[in-house]
Amino acid sequence: MFANKYKLNINNFNTGSTEQYITIPIGTQFQIVDNSELIDRVFVATEVENSINKILDYDRVRYMPLTQNDELVSEITYDLSLLDSNNIYTSFYGGIGFQYDDVKFRKNAFSNSFLRLGIYDTDDPMTQNLVGYTTLYSRLRTVDLESGTTTTIAGLPKPINQIPINFTVENPIINKRGFSEGFHIYYYKDSLNIGESKYLYIKANFNNAKTGKSVNLMVKNAPQTVSNLVHELYTRIIITRTTTGYYYKFDETYQGNTTTPNITNNITIDGNSVTVKLYQVAAL
């Protein structure tokens, strides 16, 4: 704190009939002092609060898939079409380098190949955040096995060119013996209030343990320009919260409007079954 200093000389005192007095000038300049409390309360406390990350509730809940008619989905199939050695789309393991013994004996080349589904909060690659992912490994289903005839043995895999590259997940409530990993979506519990909805975006890639290659997937079956390709990598889902629980639906209108001629959609809903078609990325 600063203050003006004055030196008093008793000889300069004025005298009156009964007392002595001194004239002290009153200045018009002043300075505010003792701002420490104001600084601590308004500036320091505010900046400390701004510098600390907000407390977030990372507790997640399970979202159940629904059809467009709000019925529970029984199964979801991710059906892949990948480019073969001739750069032509194929939907069977035989077209991407697998041999029959790879499947028959469940070799690592087959059992360690997988489909990775990443879930993002937006389809903008510059601002998106990964909020979850699911890994689906290659496996044989009952439909991939021989039923047994005079020329086939029941239980053996079908010919390699007849085994499709697809990954099916089933509702564990309906089919307790089915494969349910990846059937549900898990997202933050407090992200939605009752009656609210939000978009999430699924981006997929296939990892081929036979060739050691990982390829990105898109939702169109024709080569795309680089400028359009970034928007063709995602399948959109709509998550909602109601008074009865948490649910999600596949958005049929996001990639390819089904009401527009000559534009197909990569999502097909047949009864309570959902099929999502995915294609290896091809750019012009």
Stockholm file with secondary structure:
# STOCKHOLM 1.0

chainA/1-284         MFANKYKLNINNFNTGSTEQYITIPIGTQFQIVDNSELIDRVFVATEVENSINKILDYDRVRYMPLTQNDELVSEITYDLSLLDSNNIYTSFYGGIGFQYDDVKFRKNAFSNSFLRLGIYDTDDPMTQNLVGYTTLYSRLRTVDLESGTTTTIAGLPKPINQIPINFTVENPIINKRGFSEGFHIYYYKDSLNIGESKYLYIKANFNNAKTGKSVNLMVKNAPQTVSNLVHELYTRIIITRTTTGYYYKFDETYQGNTTTPNITNNITIDGNSVTVKLYQVAAL
#=GR chainA/1-284 SS CCCCCCCCCGGGCEECSSCEECCCCCCSCCCCCCCHHHIIIIIIHHHHHHHSCCCCCCCEEEEEEBCTTSCBCCEEEEEEEEECTTSCEECBGGGGTCCHHHHHTTCHHHHTCEEEEEEESCSCTTTCCEEEEEEEECCCCGGGBCCCCSSSCTTSBCCGGGSBCEEEEECTTTCTTSCCTTSSEEEEGGGCCTTCEEEEEEEEEEEETTTTEEEEEESCSSCBCHHHHTTSSEEEEEEEEETTEEEEEECTTSSSCTTSTTCCCSEEEETTEEEEEEEECCBC
#=GC SS_cons         CCCCCCCCCGGGCEECSSCEECCCCCCSCCCCCCCHHHIIIIIIHHHHHHHSCCCCCCCEEEEEEBCTTSCBCCEEEEEEEEECTTSCEECBGGGGTCCHHHHHTTCHHHHTCEEEEEEESCSCTTTCCEEEEEEEECCCCGGGBCCCCSSSCTTSBCCGGGSBCEEEEECTTTCTTSCCTTSSEEEEGGGCCTTCEEEEEEEEEEEETTTTEEEEEESCSSCBCHHHHTTSSEEEEEEEEETTEEEEEECTTSSSCTTSTTCCCSEEEETTEEEEEEEECCBC
//
